[in-house]
Amino acid sequence: MADPRRIAPELWPPAPELRTERLVLRAWREADRAPFADLNADPAVMEHFPSVLDRAASDAMVDRIVERWADGRPSLWAVEVPGEAAFIGFVGLLEPSFTAPFTPCIEVGWRLAAPFWGRGFAPEAAAAALGHGFDTYGPDEIVSFTVPANISSRRVMEKLGMGHDPADDFDHPNLPVGDPLRRHVLYRLPAAEWRDRGRGSAPSTAAVTDK
């Protein structure tokens, strides 16, 4: 039985479509649910998260993504590789719901299926999301964060020109004391730096390890 709280697929709001050299960042489709669930159930993809997601939790995440677009808030795009793969994961912008010294803020994030790692797709897509975020929402900065051991994502943040100051690192309030994933590193990208770099020239598409 369909969940009455869900927005019917035919009513899903359009997300602004963004195109890069190799990718399309687009609105979500009902057909994205199955490959997204596969991605979220992959222990390699979810290595630096508290757990993998079952199908119900993955579908609920899609519903929240669609609801944020419907509300006019920053949200996540589905990522497509034209001519190769209709769906490889997401990239986009979120407003963290927890309280920390750097919130309220806008965060850039990504999650790609493992077969598409190492091709530079994450920084390419995230650069497009950053441009949209600065132009549309006008924040003073956009941030990103992860656990210290997530070297792959940290490299993507560095490729995007984001800076890390160890004094900004924090304990994630949604994780309990003693949890090995509680400590997070924070990366920042001020709007002024983005504009000074020529409105964020796209990063190299040379192969890098990314997620």
N, C-alpha and C positions, 0 to 999 in steps of 0.2 A: 504493500500500500504506500502511495506517495506521501511524503512528509508535507503536511499543509503549511508548514513554516517556510518551505523553500519557495523561492521565486521560480515560477514556471520557466523552462528554457526559452520559450518563445518570447518571454518578457525580459530576458536578461539584458541589462543595459549595454550599449556599445561602449567599449573602452577606446580611447584615441589610439589609432593604429600607428605604430612607429616602425620604420624600416631602417636597417643598417646595411652594410655591404653584403652581408650573408644571411641576415635573419629578419623575421617579422615578429614584432611584439604586438599581439592582437587580443581581442576579447576572447573569453573562455567559451567553449562549446560543450554540449552534453557529452560528446564523444571523447572529451579530454579526461573524463573522470577515471576511466579504466587505466590508461597509461600513467595517470598521476598517482593512482593507488599503488601501482606496481613500483613506481619510484619511491613512494613513501614507505613501502614495505621492504626496501632494500637496505640491509644493515650497513653496507658501505656508504650509501648516500646519507644515512641517518647516524653515522658514527659519532658525530659531535652533538647529538640531541639526546634527550633523556631516554627515548625509545623509538622504535619504528611505529608507524600508524597502521591500524587495521582499516578495512574499507570504509566502515562507518565514520571513523575519525577523519579519513582523507576526504570523503564526500562532504563532511561538515566544514572542512577548511575551504573547499570550493565554494560552498554556500556563503561563507563569510567574505570571501574575496568578491563575489558578485554583489553582495549587499553593500560593501564599501563603495564599489563603483556606482551603485544605484543612489547612494547617499551623497555622491560628489566628493568623497574623501580619497586620499591617496590609496592605491591598491596595487595588485599584482597582475602583470600580463602573462598570458600563455605565450611561450616562445616556440616558433616554428622555423625549420630550416627548409625553405622552398625547394621543391624537387627532391628532397631527401627524407625529411621526417616532418609529419604534421604536428607533432608535439614532443618537445624534449625537456620540458620543465617550466619554471617560472622565473621571472625577474620583476622587480618593481619596488614600490615605495609603501611604507607603512608608518603609522603613528604609534609608537610603543604605548601600551596601556599601563605599564608600571611606572612607578616614580623613582627617579634617579637624579643625581646632580645635573645631568645634561638634558633632562626632559622638562617640558614637552619638546618634541623634535620630530623630524622626519628621518626615517632610516631607509637605506637602500639595501636590498637583499636579493638572493638568488638561490635556486635549487635546481640542478640539472641531473638528468639520468646519467648513470655512470658511462654508458657507451659514448657519450658526447663530451666527456672530460678531455682536457689536454689539447683542445683545438682553439682556445681563445674565445669561445662563445660567451662565457660569463662576463669578462670585462667589456666585450663589444656590446652586449645587450645592456649591461649596467650603465655604460656611458650614455646610451640613449635615454635610459630612465632618469639619470641624473639631469640631463639637459631639460627633459620635460618637467622634472620636479622644480628646478630653479626657475624656469620660465613661467610655470603655471601657478605655483604656490608661493613663490618669493621668499623662501626661508633664508635666514642669515647663514645657515650651514646645513649640510646633510651628513648624517653619521652612518656608521656601520659598526657592528660588533660581533664577536664570536669568542669561543674559548681559546686560550693561548696555544693549544696544541693543533688548532686547525690552520696549519701552515698554508694549505691550498687557498683557502678563502682570504687569508691575510695577504697573500701575494696578489690576489685580485684587487683588494683594497689599495695596495701600494701602486699597482698599475693604473688605477683610477686617479692617482695623485692624492690620495687621502693620507693624512698624517697621524702618527701615533705618539702620544705622550704617556709614558707609564703612570704618570700622576693621575691620569683620567681613568685608569682601569678600575673596575668595580665588581662587586658581588651581585649577581642577578637576584633580585628580590623574590622571584617566583620559584627559586630553587632552594631547598633547605640547607641550613648550615651543615657542612661536612660533605655535601654532594661534590664529587670531583669536577662537575661541570659548572659549579656556581661562579667561579672566577671568570671574568670576561675582560677582553681587551677592547678598547674603544678607539675607533678611527674617525677623524673629522675631515670634512672638506668645506672650508668657508666659501660662500658665494663669490667673494671678491677674488679668491684664487682661481675659481672656475672661470670667471670672466677674464682674468688676466692671461689665462692660458688659451685665449681665443675661443671662449665659450665651450671649452672642453673638447679639444680635438680628440678624435676617436683613438683609442689605444691600438697598438699594433695587434694584428690578427695572427702573429706568429704563435706557434704552438706553445702553450703554457699549461701547467697543471692547474686546473680550476674546477670548481663545483658550482 
